[in-house]
């Protein structure tokens, strides 16, 4: 009989041999909801790595499973995963709302917020064993469209892109992965495990990049920014606003605790309630909640020549009573702009890395409110009231 235990998960190329019994396969439960498969042929057990996987669009299928070693055609750089950030997209995939498995496969390995350490890299790749790295999430469509063709895959026009851990490609929540150098970003060793915050930082780095580009349409000297939502995206958006020397305000619902403390620690002002209660007429609003009412409130309260960037994704199926004519009149007569922003390209990963390198590491460490080891992986996907950013620690 062949059983795979935690100790039998080796690095690539290692194969364990045991005596086979009458059974062709045994399922070994390593913990609640964890099933490991030990497969053998001619008394040879081929040992695999572990990964957090799910059957997309099917709720309650998330498991810590045995997983094949990464194929070499994924890229010449071999990376060992150190940590994975958990975000709302992961929860949506787990609850069956979202996600696509790779073609021809049933399960998808999760994880798009990553931190890893290079194990192998070819000469001339720009990487070496021991480098701390973050994998880029999106890959361009194969045609490609005009944006993907010039590296702006975050602005893909036809939707045929892939996203690691989300859409049609396995993610980083596995013990090892292979990748091409052009989709890998080296981070400063001084950041250490805080580098797992890079991917969410890229989202707001792109938002700020596009805010600046839109603002350049005319003479513009913004002073006040309002960030709605004090989750990881909102806090990082506020951080980048503070780094730009702006008067930053953050709106959320909690009245005390870690979130207000984190806002104050970067010199920003914390508010709770609705936008009108802040008394602000902001030049810039970064909406980071997806709460539909806040979206329309921001449209109504933004200042002249204002820019509203939407980064939160709203739930469907909810109706609101709004004065659409008033909102349209306000926006037209004030030259306001509303735009959406999602994902990031390589330039935003570099901008995000630069922003994290300038930030107070103690502050960044407090943004990570919980770290969960792989042995207790289920806990990482169970939301708790005081969570800000939860990280699943692989090594």
Secondary structure as UniProt FT lines:
FT   HELIX           6..8
FT   TURN            12..13
FT   STRAND          16..17
FT   STRAND          25..31
FT   TURN            32..33
FT   STRAND          34..41
FT   TURN            42..43
FT   STRAND          44..46
FT   STRAND          49..54
FT   TURN            56..57
FT   TURN            59..60
FT   STRAND          63..67
FT   HELIX           72..74
FT   STRAND          77..86
FT   HELIX           88..94
FT   TURN            95..96
FT   TURN            103..104
FT   STRAND          108..109
FT   STRAND          113..120
FT   TURN            123..124
FT   TURN            129..130
FT   STRAND          132..135
FT   STRAND          138..139
FT   TURN            146..147
FT   HELIX           148..150
FT   HELIX           153..155
FT   STRAND          162..164
FT   TURN            165..166
FT   STRAND          167..169
FT   STRAND          176..179
FT   HELIX           181..183
FT   STRAND          184..186
FT   TURN            189..191
FT   HELIX           192..197
FT   HELIX           198..215
FT   TURN            216..217
FT   STRAND          224..228
FT   HELIX           232..243
FT   TURN            244..245
FT   STRAND          247..252
FT   HELIX           258..265
FT   TURN            266..267
FT   STRAND          269..272
FT   HELIX           276..278
FT   STRAND          284..287
FT   HELIX           292..301
FT   TURN            304..305
FT   STRAND          307..310
FT   HELIX           324..333
FT   TURN            334..335
FT   STRAND          337..340
FT   HELIX           346..358
FT   HELIX           361..367
FT   STRAND          368..373
FT   HELIX           374..376
FT   HELIX           377..380
FT   TURN            385..386
FT   STRAND          389..393
//
